[in-house]
Amino acid sequence: MIKKILLDISKIVNSTAIAQLLPLLALPLFSRLYSPHDFADFAIYLATAAISSVLFSLRAEVALLTAKKSQREIRANIQLITLLALTMLMILCVFYGAFSLIFQAKHYLLLGIITGLFWAIFNTFQNYLIWAEQMNKLGFVIVLKSLLLVSLTIVLANISHAGQIWGFFLSHLFIALYALYKMKQFLSKFSKRNVLYALKKNANNLKYLAPHTLYNMLTLQTPIYILSAFYSAANVGLYSMANRLVGTPISFVTVATNKILHKQFATRFKQGGHIEQWRLAKKILAILVAFFSIGLLIFFIFGKQMITLLLGENWSSTFYIIIALSPWFLFRTIAGAFSFITILRNKQKMALLFEIGYGIISLGTITICGFFELNFLNSVQYFSAIGSIIVAVQLYWYRTLIKRSNCER
């Protein structure tokens, strides 16, 4: 069974690795086409899109991973997501209109909101393909999106300094249209009965998981807004580059692992009597730690020279930011991979409270550092250290939930 799980994970990870490799290979070109200030603008746009993507679906797409092998349940969930997305689109557009009248918001914030809609559609499509066990098609879609992103970002650099923003926007638009075309069969025969059925099935997800995920996303993305308030655009651009070099590839590994393990653990949990869950969790944990540790060791030895050579001297400080964030990257990667256990154990409320505490403390740390005008790198180090400690406690809680699920069976 472990081989089957690793094979499924590898299919997604290999595709996401290729998809991430393409932008990474293009980064030396991006770093010369766009300034750190442009990277800072893109980081704020991307943060807005990521937060909006959660609002549009309210994590209802998670139910697709554990849905029964029936068209009705899939249709009901997709129709619920469609209704939620359309409702949220109207609300966010009104909010943006009011916000722009008062604060003269930049246009790329609106693009970020709309991109969030495309992102939510893509996430739904990914979960549908995993439910249907069409891993090869999922890999194709992930790689196609990356190809579009890189190509458009390069081409649009000659037209606008916001080429990264427009490249991301258009690539997600095309993929969202493709996803809607492939899922069009589930958008027909829209009925109130389907929506109410999906609402009942998603009760805990909408009540606890959606706020939890939204708050988690705010915790992850808000540092960009805070840093931009206290530090120069160049520093924010360097922080953004660090996340693109390390954080983004790691997040895809985390998401792929989480989705596959969620499906496998859910199946075993329903069947009952599966003591090997804890053994499986330990094996996956060992693989993740080994993967991250080897990568970090290689980067620690050769990272600075590689960054300077590939991106240019202006980006060399990115190395120190990555090293400062590395403990936080490690713990968030592991916690993200096993966060599904709170859903299976119906501990969404506790997970949400835990995330609220984490957000207040970690974001409070970086805000205090900025307020007292600490050095930018020191602020990042404090943020990483405090965040790592809190997530380590969260991991211990996940451990107890996994072991308890076996003891109670």
N, C-alpha and C positions, 0 to 999 in steps of 0.2 A: 504493500500500500504506500509506503514512504516513497518508493520509486515512482509510482503513478502521480503522487502529489508533486514531487520534485519535477517530474516531466511537464506537468501542467504549468507549474510556476515558471519553469525554464522557457516554455513557449512564449509566455507573456514577457518575461524578463528579457529574453533574447531580442524580442521585437522592440521593447522599450529601450534596450541597450543600443540597438541600431538607431532608433529614433532619437535618442539622446546623443549618440555619437555624431550624428550629422550636425546639429547645432554646435556641439563642442568643437568639431573640426572647423566649423565656420567662425568660431569666436575670434581667432586671430584676424580675420577679415572684418568682423563686426567691430572689434576694438579699434580698428583703424578707420572704419566708415562712420562710427558714432563716438561721441565724446562721453566722458563720465557723466556729464550733465544729462545727456540723452538717455543714458542707462538709468539715471535716477528717475526721470520722467516715466520711462518704461516700467520701472519697479512699482511706482505708485499706480499706474494703469493696471498692471498685472495683479497687484494686491486687491484693487477694486473688483476686477473680474473674478478672482478666486472667492472673495467674500460673496459676491452676487450669485455665483454658481450654486452655493449652498442654499441661498434664499429661494432660488427658482424651483428647486426640487424638494427642499426640506427633507432630504435624505430618503424620500420614498422609494428611490431606485434600489435601495438595499434589499427590499423585500423580494426583488427579482432573483436574488442569489439563492434564496431558500424556498422559492415558489414550487408548488407541485408541478408535475409534468402535465399541465393542462393549459390550453390556450386561454381559457376564461380568466384564470388568475393573472396571467401575463397581460392580457388585454385590460383588465381592471386596473392594474397598477400603472400601466402606461397612460391610460386615460386620466387617472388621478393626477399623475405628474403633469400632463398637458394642462389640466384645469388650474393646478397650482402655479404653473409657469406663466400662464396668461394673466392670472390675477396679480401675481407679483410684478409682472412687467408693467402693468398700469400703475401700480402703487409706486414703484421705483422711479418711473418717468415723472410722475407728479412730484415726488420728493426731490428729484434732481432739478426740476423746473423751479421749485420754490427755493432750493439751496443756491442755485445759480443767480437768482435775482438778488439774493442777499449778499452772497460772498463772491460773485463773479467766478464761479467754478470753471476750471479749464475743460475744454471740449473732450479731452481724452478720458475724463471720468465717465461721461455718458457712453463713450465707446467701451469702457470697461464694464459698465452695467450690461450693455447689450451682449458683449462677449461672454459674460456670465451665463446668459441664456443659452448660447451655443455650447458652452462648456457643460452645462447641465444635460443638454440633449446627448452630447457625446458620452458622458458618464452613464446615462441610462442605456445607451446602445452597447457600451462595454459590458455592463452587467447582464444585458439580454444575451449577448454572445457567449458569456461564461455560462449562463443558465442552459443555453442550447448546446454547450460544449463545442463551440466553433472557435477553438483557440487559434487556428491558422488564419481565419478571416479577421479575428481581432488583431492579430499581429500585423496583418496587411494594412488595416485601417490606421493603426498607430504609426506605422512607418510612412504611410501616405501623408498623414497630417504633418509629420516632421519635414518631409520633402517640400511640401507646399510652404511651410513656415520659413525654411531656410531660403528657398528660391525667391519668395516674395520680399523677404527682408533685404536681400541683396539688391534686387531690382529697384525697390522703392527708395533705397538710400540715395539714389541720384535725383529723386523727386522731392523728398522731404527729410528733415532731421528726425521726424517721427516715424521713419520707415519701419522700425521694430514694432511699433504699436499697430500700424496698419497691416504689417505682415502677419502678426498674430491674429488680428481681427479677421482678416480675409481667409486665412487658413482654417480657422474654426468655423467660419460661415460655410465654407464649402463642405467640410466634414459633417456639420450639422444637417445640411441639406441632404447629403448622402445617407445619413443615419435615418432621417425622417422618411426618405424614399424606401429604405429597407424595412422600416417598421410600419409602413402605411397600412398594412392589414389589420394592425391593432388599433388604429385610429378611426376605423370605420365602426358603424353601429355604436356610436357614443351614447351611453345611457346613464341615467341617474343611479340605477341599480348597481352597475359596475363600480361607480365612484364610491357609493356607500359601502359596498363590499370591501373595496381596497382601503377605505378609511378605517374600517373595523380591523382589518388585518395589520394596518400600519399604526395602530393607536399608540403603542409605546414608542415607536420610532419618531412619530410626529411630536409626541409629548415630551420625550426626553432626548432621543438621539439627535434630532434636528437642532434643538438649542445647544446641545453638547458640541456637535460638529461646528455649528456657527461660531460658538464661543472659542472653540479650538482654532478655527480659521482666523478669527479676529486676533487671538493671541499670537498666531504665527505671522500674520501680516501687519499688525499694528506697529511693530518696531520700525517698519519703513516710514510710516507717517511720523512717529516720534523722532526718529533720527533726522528726518528732513526738517523738523521744527528747530532742532538744536545745533545741527552740524551742516557743513557745506554740502552742496549737491555732489561735489567730487567724492566726498567720503561715503555718501549714500550710494553713489555709483559703484564704488569699490565693494561695499557690503552686498550690493545686488549681484555683482560679478562673482563674489564668493559663493553665494547661494546658487547661482547658475552653474558654477563649476562642480559643486559638490552636493548641495542640498537638493537640487532638482533631480539628478539621476538617482539619488538615494530614495527620494520620495516615490519614484516609480517602482523601485524594488519593493518598498514597503507596501504600496497599494496592491501590487500583484500578489505578494505573499498573503496579505490580509484577505483578499477576495477568495483565493484558493483555499486557504485554511478555514475561512468562514463557512464555505460550502461543505468542506470535508467534516469539520467538527459538527456542523448542524445535522448532517446525515447520520453521523455516529451517535449524536446526542438523542435523536429521535428513536433510533433503533434500541438504545439502552445497553448497559453492560459493557462499555468499552473502556476498560482500565488503561489501555495503551494510549489514551489521549495525552496523558502526562508525559509518557515516553516520547511521543511524537513532538510535543511542544519543546521538550529539551533538545531533541535533535535539530529542529528548525532554529532554535535559539543559538545552538552551537555553530550552525552554518552561518547565521547572520553575523555573529560576533567575529568569526574567523574571516569572513568576507570583508568586513569593515576594518578589522585590525591590519590585515595584510595591505589593504589599499592605503590606510593611513601611514603605515611604515614606509611604503614606497614614496608617498607624497612628502613625508617629512624629510627624506633624504634628497630627493630630486625636485621637489615641488617649486622652490623659489627660482631655480634655474630654468625650469620648464615654463613657468609663468612669464618670466622676463623675456625668454626667447620667443615664445609664441605670441604673447599679447603686447609686448613692448615694455620699456622701462617704466612708463607711467602707471602700469598696473602691478608692479612688483609687490606693493604693500598688501595686495589681496592674499598673498601667502600667509601673512601673520593673522589676518582675519579668519582664514580657514582653520588655522591651528587653534586659535582661541575658541572657535565654535565647535571643534571636533568632539568634545565630550557631549555637548548638547545634541549634535547630529546623531551620535551613537545611541543615546538613550531614547531619543524621539523615534529613531528607526525601529528599535525593538518594540517600544510601546505601541507604535502605529500598527505593527504587524499582528499584535495580539489583542488589539482593542475590541475586536469582535466578541470576545468572551463576555463582555458586559451586556451585550445584546442577548446572547444565549442564556445568561443567568438572570436576565431581567433586572440588571443593576444600572440601567441607564440614568436613573435619578442620582444615584451615588456618584456615577462617573461624571455627570454634569456638575455636581457640587465640587468634586475634586478639581475639575478643569477650571471652574470659577476661581478657586483658591490659587491654582497655579498661575492663571492669567493676572490676577491682582498683584501677586508677589513679583513675578518676573517682569511684567510691564512697569510695575512700580519701581523696580530696581533700575531699569534703563532710564526712566523718567527722572529719578533722583540724580542719577549720574549726569544726565544732561543739564539738569537745573543747577547743579553745583559746578558745571563746566569742567568735568573730568575729561582727560584725554580720550579721544574717540576709541582707540584700541582698548584702553582700560575699561571703558563702558561696555564694550562687547564682551570682554573677559568676565566681568561681573555678571552680566546677563546670562552668559553660557554656564557659569559655575552654579548660580542659584537655580537656574532652570534644570540643570542636570540632577541636582540633589532631589528636587521635587519629583521629577519623572522617575528616578530610581525608586522612590517610595511607591509611586503608582505601579511600577513593574512588580514590586513585591505583592501588592494587592491582587494584580492579575494572576500571579502564581497561586495564591490561596484560592482564587475562584476556579482555576483549572483543576487543582488538586481536589477541591471540594466537590466538583461536578463528577469526579470519578468515585469519591467516597460515598456519595449519596445514591449512586446507581447500584 
